[in-house]
Amino acid sequence: MERTIDGPPGTGKTFLLRVIGRDFQRSVEDRYPDDESRIPVVHITAPQDPENVLNWVWEIADFFGLTPAPRDLDELLQPRRTPDLSQPVWRVMEMRSTQLLLVDGLQRIHPDQLVPFLLYLGKLREKLGITTIFCGTGSRTILQAAQDKAGHAGEAMKGLAQRAPVFTDNGGKAHRLLPQVDPSLLPVTWLDPIPLYAGDQETWPKILRSFEDDLALHHLSPHALVSEAKYLHERTGGYFKLLSQLICQAAMTAIEDGSEDITRELLEDTEIGG
């Protein structure tokens, strides 16, 4: 099955994608603690040249270490002739019990460029049971359009039409009630900017506390970020990417100047969004 993570830029889609991958990886490792051969999760980015399905497969092969590095500068500068690694990738996924494929950067892809890869993924899903999660702004629309072009929706409509109920109008003419394709049926996780208290008193402070827990600053004041919740939301608009930039840059400055703490003054002096 294909799923998507969608939402405006900067809302933390890639972060969520990686969290899903890490959590699933950890769950598999907990179930099979003595089996180090498993590679349950593969994480790739949409290729720069997505026209050819081999370029998509190359990204997976590169994750597995199946693509040799250039031997010298001359080989690096030569135009790359992408070999067909479809079968080696398939075999490695089968042998290493891969179950989840994460694909980031879908916002750069036209639906037509995704169709050949979807057909390849369909075979992986049928034979190996692999689930794919696509990530990127507009990924829901892109994936839906690509699925339609790949014939998935058409085949589903054909099967449903054969079982569609029949009703008779006032003129005595029979009609078959055909189902409508509903894009909302595509599994989507939608991310918006994180709200500040509007109907949600917990999410924003909880996120700030998680940043506090992860900061390795020796003199970090208690509730240094949570106490500045309103200010941090005003600075970032609730966008996870901007929040992460602001906190990380402030933390680096605190380490460099030796203060090892994040204060309101430091946050105000820290620029983001560049």
Disulfide bonds with the S-S distance in Angstrom:
none
